[in-house]
Each structure stands twice: as C-alpha cells, then as structure tokens.
Amino acid sequence: ARRKNIPIEMVESFFVKHTKAKVIGITGTRGKTTTTSLIGKLLQDAKLPVVVGGNIAGSSTLDLLDKTTPKTYAVLELSSFQLHGFGESKISPHIAVITNLFPEHLNHYKTLGEYLDDKKNVFRYQQKGTFLILSRDDRFTQDFAKKAKSKVMLFGKNDIPRHWHLKLLGSHNLENAAAAMAVGKILNISLSTIKRSLTSFTPLPYRLEMVRKVNGITFVNDGVSTSPEATIAAINSFDKKSLLLLGGNDKLLDFKELGNILDMKAKAVFLMK
C-alpha cells in the first residue's frame, strides 16, 4: 500500500484527528486498562461528558466519533502499536498519561529503544497548554520530562492517602489510582469526588480478579499479567506464599527477577503450554 502511495490510517489516530473532544491518552507497559477505566469512572462521577475507548476489549473507538462534542472528554487506552499511528499522523492527546515502562514486545520490536520511541508519541507532538503525567518512580521519567513541551505532572503511590481504602489490591494499583487523581486535579475535580470515585472502583476482569474460594483456597485470575513485571506486581499484592499457574507466549523478555521472586514467594509453580 505504501509503495502505491495509498494512505494507511490507524483507528485511534483517525479518531483523534476527527473528534471534537478533548483527548486523554493513557499508555504504559502495565496498568493501562485499569488507569483508563479509573479515569473514565472519575469523569463520569464528576458529571463530565466522557467516552472511553482505544485498546479496550469489546470497544469500538470509531463508533464514539458521533458521540463527541467540544465539551466531551475522550479517554483512550493506547498501546505502543496504536501510538505508532500517532507518530505517523504527528498528533498527541491533550492530556497524556504514562503509567510505567518496562521491556515489552521484544518479539516485535528489534530493540527496547524502538518500543520506547513509539511510546513517546503520546507526548511528542503536544504543545503549550497540554499536560504530561508521569510516574515519579519510573526510570524513564526524567528523560521524558526534559523532552516534553507540555506541563509535566508527577504521580506516585504515596499520593493516595492511607485512610482511603481502595478495593484494588497491590501497590501498583495505588500508582494507577494516583495517575487518575492527577487527571482529576488538572480538570479541577473536587477531592471528595476523587475519593468517592477511586474507593468505589472494583477490579476489572482478569486483573487480580477474585474468582472463588474453595476449601479455604482463594483462586485469583490475573490473566493479563503477560510480562515478568506484571506477574511480580501480582505476587507482591499478597502477604502469603502462592501457588502459581504460569504460561503464555515467549516475548523475549528477561525472567531472572521473576525467578528470584518465585523462589522467595511461591509455594509451587505449575507451567502450562
């Protein structure tokens, strides 16, 4: 198609170029869907007009075009592949959120640098008056903040007060909630609304989802943990040692740290093909 000069457009970049809505784009290696859903719920609870789409199963971003107005906020989860389309179209969201960054999809990208380069498109074409929300604890934050033309805001798990009892497990979900809180502050949503929204949010399917308790054993489905870092975060969400069922495709990632964690925190590991 390119050789014949036929235009190629990805769905999400097409949406952003044609929507009248203000776009909030969420990317990262882990936590994208939970953070996107947290932000969507927060805006709904604040009575703001909002649509949620992007890299979320069962959603159609193009179907949202007719539902947006200049007053609408479009909250989009964006994968590195979708952000490649943003790079080709030279666009970025009004508010960009990067949850965290770890090596990922190295069976597709030749290097970690190529993967990060696509991720940078979430803020690369932002201008004055836009926002970039980054984790205080991520190793790439300082470099990204220097390159950003937008206003940079930082978040961390300690931003969530200890007396706020979230229904989400794990310190990684405190970070996801803190990212959503940062968006709420940009949009001048009251702290009371932010607290009510975040503390009432329930876990999404396949994300530390409590399935059933049988004979004193709790079965937890964390099927979206498709990288070592995600599995480590899941394991660290529990005080007791766990029995783990692990499997999946090889994405050429490093399992050394996961192996060390399993040695300390797993009763047994069952490998599935």
Secondary structure by P-SEA (a helix, b strand, c coil): ccccccccccaaaaaaaccccbbbbbbcccaaaaaaaaaaaaaaaacccccccccccccccccccccccccbbbbbbccaaaaaaaaaacccccbbbbcccccccccccccaaaaaaaaacccccccccbbbbbbccccaaaaaaaacccbbbbbcccccccccccccccaaaaaaaaaaaaaaaaacccaaaaaaaaaaccccccccccccccccbbbbbccccccaaaaaaaaacccccccccbbbbbccccaaaaaaaaaccccbbbbcc
